[in-house]
Amino acid sequence: MAFDQSQFDIFGEVIDEIEALDQAISDLATRIVTQMREEAPVDTGDLRRSIKLNIDRYGFQIMMLDYGAFQNYGVNSGNGNK
């Protein structure tokens, strides 16, 4: 089997594309968290300060105080009313 440099070139291109995708995902997650912080209601500021972003090699996670989801989406009383 002869050495084929083109296969290594293609591999390098794929790695570059993956790195670009990783950066795009990281940028998007950062923008989402920034917008969440800007739009979070402020009484004590606890919710806004609790919004955190964790990025690792497998993806990202956005964390906040538990009541943040209720603040955003409301609470369904069971009869369709919020």
N, C-alpha and C positions, 0 to 999 in steps of 0.2 A: 504494500500500500504506500503510495507516494504521498509526500507532504503537500498539502494544499493550503496555501496561505489565505486563500479567499474565505475559507471556513472560519478562520480566526478573525478576519476582518468583519465578517457578518456577526460573529459573536460580540465583538467590540461595539458594533452599532446597536445591537440589542441591549447591551449593558448601558450604553448612553441613553437609550430611550427609556429604560426602566428608571434610571436616575432622574431623568427629566420628569417622568410621571410621579416619582416620589416627591420631588420638589413642588410640583403642581398641587398634589394632594395636601402637602404641608402648608402651602400658601393659602389654599382654600379653607382649610381647618382654622388657620389663624384669622382669616377674614370673618369666618362664621362666629368665632369666639369674640372678636372685637365688636361685631354688630350686636351679639347677645348682651355684652356688657353695656353698650351704649343704650340699648332699648330696655334694659332691666329697670323696673320701677325702683325708686330709691326712697326708702323711709329711714332705715338705719344704715343702709349700704351693705348689709351683710350678704344679701343675695348677689349683688354685683361683684363683691370681693370673692365670693365663693366659686365663681365661674372659672374653671381651670381647664387647660388643654394638656393632654399627655400624648406625645407622639413617639412611637417606636418603630422598629423595622417592619412591624406587621400591620400598622394602621394608626388610627388615632382614637382618642376617647375624650369626650367632653363631660366634665363633672360639675355639679353644683349642689347646693342645698336641696334637700328633698322637696321642699315646697315650691321650688322653681317651676316644675311642670304644672302644678295646680295654678300657680300665678299666671302662667302662660295660657293654659287651655281651660281653666275653670274646673268646677266640680259638678259632675252630673248627679242630680238628686235621685235618679232612677226613673223619673217620669218624663225625662227628656228636657227638663228645665235645668238651667245652670244657676 
